[in-house]
Amino acid sequence: MKKLVIYYSLSGKTRKVAQSMAKQYDADIVAIKEKKRRSTISAYLVGCPQAMGHRKTAIEPLGVNLDEYDEIIIGAPIWAGFPAPAFNSTVAQLPPGKKVSLFFTMGGKSSTKCEAVTKQAVTNKGCTIGGYQSIQC
Ligand SMILES: Cc1cc2nc3c(=O)[nH]c(=O)nc-3n(C[C@H](O)[C@H](O)[C@H](O)COP(=O)(O)O)c2cc1C
């Protein structure tokens, strides 16, 4: 079983979780990078409305062949109740038929709305959900 952890992190918390998961699962790891550098102010002013609208943002090429993996684990921080928009850009690139697990880091409590929306986005790509984790950081 070849596993890949893909994560987006603005301030490093999701990166730490992703790194420890990759170690635990002996998985490859890749960071999602937005094409336009994101400041914290822009995360609140622009990123939050994007997250709430489940919109995508321009990201750099992932640099990995997703087809090569049996399981893809995607992690992102929660902004305004939903994943940071780079998550949506990554889900859009998923090849159909993959097992996909999700984890989200957040300051508060998880929301059932976020879980439903993100699982739906993954299944809409023809992938199956391997797991879902909310991690309070
Ligand atoms: C713009 C912004 C919006 C956030 N909105 C929420 C939120 O709605 N709910 C929550 O629990 N935490 C929220 N947080 C906290 C982050 O989800 C949390 O600190 C996360 O672990 C940060 O991950 P990172 O360090 O990988 O960027 C927000 C943080 C930022 C910067």
The ligand as an SDF file (V2000), in Angstrom:
LIG
                    3D

 31 33  0  0  0  0  0  0  0  0999 V2000
   -8.0830   32.8640    8.4180 C   0  0  0  0  0  0  0  0  0  0  0  0
   -8.2990   31.8640    9.5290 C   0  0  0  0  0  0  0  0  0  0  0  0
   -9.5690   31.4120    9.8180 C   0  0  0  0  0  0  0  0  0  0  0  0
   -9.7670   30.4460   10.8260 C   0  0  0  0  0  0  0  0  0  0  0  0
  -11.0390   29.9920   11.0690 N   0  0  0  0  0  0  0  0  0  0  0  0
  -11.2210   29.0110   12.0060 C   0  0  0  0  0  0  0  0  0  0  0  0
  -12.5310   28.4700   12.2430 C   0  0  0  0  0  0  0  0  0  0  0  0
  -13.5250   28.8570   11.6240 O   0  0  0  0  0  0  0  0  0  0  0  0
  -12.6640   27.5050   13.1840 N   0  0  0  0  0  0  0  0  0  0  0  0
  -11.5930   27.0350   13.9090 C   0  0  0  0  0  0  0  0  0  0  0  0
  -11.7680   26.1500   14.7360 O   0  0  0  0  0  0  0  0  0  0  0  0
  -10.3350   27.5280   13.6990 N   0  0  0  0  0  0  0  0  0  0  0  0
  -10.1340   28.4860   12.7640 C   0  0  0  0  0  0  0  0  0  0  0  0
   -8.8650   28.9750   12.5380 N   0  0  0  0  0  0  0  0  0  0  0  0
   -7.7310   28.3720   13.2380 C   0  0  0  0  0  0  0  0  0  0  0  0
   -6.9800   27.3870   12.3190 C   0  0  0  0  0  0  0  0  0  0  0  0
   -7.8640   26.4700   11.7060 O   0  0  0  0  0  0  0  0  0  0  0  0
   -5.9560   26.5800   13.1210 C   0  0  0  0  0  0  0  0  0  0  0  0
   -5.1130   27.4080   13.8580 O   0  0  0  0  0  0  0  0  0  0  0  0
   -5.1460   25.6800   12.1880 C   0  0  0  0  0  0  0  0  0  0  0  0
   -4.6060   24.6100   12.9270 O   0  0  0  0  0  0  0  0  0  0  0  0
   -4.0050   26.4390   11.5120 C   0  0  0  0  0  0  0  0  0  0  0  0
   -3.3260   25.5570   10.6410 O   0  0  0  0  0  0  0  0  0  0  0  0
   -1.9390   25.9550    9.9450 P   0  0  0  0  0  0  0  0  0  0  0  0
   -0.9920   26.3680   11.0750 O   0  0  0  0  0  0  0  0  0  0  0  0
   -1.4770   24.7170    9.2930 O   0  0  0  0  0  0  0  0  0  0  0  0
   -2.1890   27.0810    9.0080 O   0  0  0  0  0  0  0  0  0  0  0  0
   -8.6570   29.9530   11.5700 C   0  0  0  0  0  0  0  0  0  0  0  0
   -7.3670   30.4390   11.2770 C   0  0  0  0  0  0  0  0  0  0  0  0
   -7.1840   31.3830   10.2670 C   0  0  0  0  0  0  0  0  0  0  0  0
   -5.7950   31.8920    9.9500 C   0  0  0  0  0  0  0  0  0  0  0  0
  1  2  1  0
  2  3  1  0
  2 30  2  0
  3  4  2  0
  4  5  1  0
  4 28  1  0
  5  6  2  0
  6  7  1  0
  6 13  1  0
  7  8  2  0
  7  9  1  0
  9 10  1  0
 10 11  2  0
 10 12  1  0
 12 13  2  0
 13 14  1  0
 14 15  1  0
 14 28  1  0
 15 16  1  0
 16 17  1  0
 16 18  1  0
 18 19  1  0
 18 20  1  0
 20 21  1  0
 20 22  1  0
 22 23  1  0
 23 24  1  0
 24 25  2  0
 24 26  1  0
 24 27  1  0
 28 29  2  0
 29 30  1  0
 30 31  1  0
M  END
$$$$
